[in-house]
Every structure is written in C-alpha cells, then in structure tokens.
C-alpha cells in the first residue's frame, strides 16, 4: 500500500459508541500499554508525546461499527462524548470562523463511507461531504492504546497557504512535529486516506495541538528512498517532490510565525526576512553543480530556524 502511495506521488507530480459503560476519566500516557512490534526503518515514533489517552475499556464497543456507514457512528452519543476528549474545541477558519468540531460535522454529515477496522484494532472514520472548499476529514483511533487523531483538509481561498491539511488531537502538546513521529500504524492509514481522498503526498500540513496552537507537520520523508532501500530512478521527479515539500514547509512555517500559530488566522504576506532569505537562496544555489539539492538543503535549514525543530536526517518513504 505504501509503495502505491509513493508511486502515486510521482505520478501526481509528473502530471500537472450504542450501549456502553460510562466514559471513564481519560488515562495518562504513563498507563501500561500493549507490546508493540519493532518500529519500521525511518520511524521516529515516541509514544511519550501522547497524553490523556482514551480509556481502552470505553473503546471496545466501537468494533460493532466496522463496515457500518460513518454517519451511524457519528450519530452515536457515546462516540460524540469520546470526540470531545480528543478533538480540540478551538476556533477554526473553514470559509468562516467556526469551531473545529463544527467544521468536521459538515464534512461527515450523511457520510456513507464504511467505517474501517484494521487488525481488529485501528478504527478509521471518513467523511468527504464538505459543502465547499473541498472539505473532507477523518478520525483515527487505536482501540488498544487509546491514541486518537484526526485530520481536516480543505482549500482556503482567503490568502493563506492552500490547499491545507490540518491534523489534530488534544493528546499532543508538542511545539514541533514531523510525520515520522506519529505511530507507524497511523502513518499507514493516513497514507491510505490521503490516496483515496485525493489529497496527495505533498501538501501544506499543520497540527492543531491540545494547547489550541497550530504548528507545522514537517515533510521529513525522502521521496527518493523507500524503507526497503529501494532508490527511485534519478529522473528528477522524486527530487522535485522533495523540493516542493520543502518549499511548502518553509512557506507554512513563515505563515505560522507571522500569525503566532493561531488556529483561525487568514490572509498573510511574506515577511521581510523571508523575502531576504529567498533572495539569498537564489544567489547561493544559482551557480552550484547541483542547484536543486542546494535549494532543498538551504530550505530545510530555514524551516528549522523558523520552527525550532532540531534537524534530522530525512527518513525513507514508508512501504
């Protein structure tokens, strides 16, 4: 599945809870968790970034919704209470200011897409009914650990970077994130959703934290290398994906810095420092042997200056 995702990425660039016991208090990340398989190559997953996990005892009943239309689960009162434990209640700008839960409800309204339950553990709920700006979203829950995440994608038209994917969870309160820090099982299902929802692998990505703060989710993938060691053909396509991802990240980082990480900020302009840096990048990389590699490297340096995230070696694309 992940190999298909990388192939699709290159192609895209080449072409232009019913009856249940009452909810318990959310647990902390120090609770005993089931044993996990070894991490795949390139994963930097750290379970410690997740706090206030959902109680697994309150999640088991969700298995009965496997294969049911998403709208059935979204109408369940117990599930609505669960959502309040991990979906931030911040003000969000989807065409106009509204709460993030309200934006999600618009995307999920009447969704007949079947609820997926992979390995009898990973629940994926999808809605693509957003009435405007290509709104679509998903919710993902690990029924064994209580980790819960979601995402909302749309195409803003008010001057902010567009299109944009906003991942979210109250369980994370980090200041910086890269895709490799998420659970590998989530990354796999996220890739599947991105493919089916026609979101694409290279898109402006944010994360709305439990502090109601919007931060960058850095593209720390290397689209030229797969986790099994396979190297993509050096035809310039994968390098262009890496360059495009870096450009999106540095633009989003500058935007977030200007709007002070607000979750409902709108229009923006390039900051003077960003304009000066763009000029410096062009002068620095204009006469070197490999200008694209130079541009990618310098752009990553700028991203880490803006976000404060320590530099890390790009990880392979997951298979």
JOZITA-V551970 format. One record per run of one state. SS is the DSSP state (alpha for helix, beta for strand, coil for the rest). FROM is the first residue (numbers start at 0). LEN is the number of residues. Records with the same first field share a line. If there is no record, write none. Layout:
SS: FROM-LEN, FROM-LEN
//
This chain:
coil: 0-1, 14-32, 50-5, 58-1, 65-3, 74-2, 86-4, 93-3, 108-5, 114-1, 118-3, 127-8, 142-5, 154-9, 168-3, 172-4, 181-2, 196-7, 208-5, 218-2, 226-4, 231-5, 258-13, 285-5, 307-7, 317-2
alpha: 1-13, 46-3, 55-3, 59-6, 69-5, 76-10, 99-9, 178-3, 183-13, 236-22, 271-14, 290-17
beta: 49-1, 68-1, 90-3, 96-3, 113-1, 115-3, 121-6, 135-7, 147-7, 163-5, 171-1, 176-2, 203-5, 213-5, 220-6, 230-1, 314-3
//
